[in-house]
Amino acid sequence: MGATDEREAAQDRLTAVEIYVLRLMAEGDTIDVVARKLEVSERTVRRKARSACDKVGCETTIEAIVWAVRNGLF
């Protein structure tokens, strides 16, 4: 599987919002800042981050961010 195929497979695992949440957090935004940017509750942001972790088999949001970076999602 080539790099492009791996990136597409990774993108298929996560929703656009999950990727965006991880990207914002990778850039240093806190949960409350992400929530304000997305105009959702902090609970929703936590759920999106947890969902991303579950989908890619990570225990923590940091691990999911690293996974996303390694897979070229941002």
VENVEN-V517744 format. One record per residue. N is the residue number from 1. RES is the residue in one small letter. PHI is phi as a letter, one per 20 degrees, with the letter a starting at -180 (NA if undefined). Layout:
n=N res=RES phi=PHI
n=N res=RES phi=PHI
This chain:
n=1 res=m phi=NA
n=2 res=g phi=f
n=3 res=a phi=g
n=4 res=t phi=f
n=5 res=d phi=f
n=6 res=e phi=f
n=7 res=r phi=f
n=8 res=e phi=f
n=9 res=a phi=f
n=10 res=a phi=f
n=11 res=q phi=f
n=12 res=d phi=f
n=13 res=r phi=f
n=14 res=l phi=d
n=15 res=t phi=f
n=16 res=a phi=f
n=17 res=v phi=f
n=18 res=e phi=f
n=19 res=i phi=f
n=20 res=y phi=f
n=21 res=v phi=g
n=22 res=l phi=f
n=23 res=r phi=f
n=24 res=l phi=f
n=25 res=m phi=f
n=26 res=a phi=f
n=27 res=e phi=f
n=28 res=g phi=o
n=29 res=d phi=f
n=30 res=t phi=e
n=31 res=i phi=g
n=32 res=d phi=f
n=33 res=v phi=f
n=34 res=v phi=g
n=35 res=a phi=g
n=36 res=r phi=f
n=37 res=k phi=f
n=38 res=l phi=e
n=39 res=e phi=l
n=40 res=v phi=c
n=41 res=s phi=f
n=42 res=e phi=f
n=43 res=r phi=f
n=44 res=t phi=f
n=45 res=v phi=f
n=46 res=r phi=f
n=47 res=r phi=f
n=48 res=k phi=f
n=49 res=a phi=f
n=50 res=r phi=f
n=51 res=s phi=f
n=52 res=a phi=f
n=53 res=c phi=g
n=54 res=d phi=f
n=55 res=k phi=f
n=56 res=v phi=d
n=57 res=g phi=m
n=58 res=c phi=d
n=59 res=e phi=e
n=60 res=t phi=c
n=61 res=t phi=f
n=62 res=i phi=g
n=63 res=e phi=f
n=64 res=a phi=f
n=65 res=i phi=f
n=66 res=v phi=f
n=67 res=w phi=g
n=68 res=a phi=f
n=69 res=v phi=f
n=70 res=r phi=f
n=71 res=n phi=e
n=72 res=g phi=m
n=73 res=l phi=f
n=74 res=f phi=a
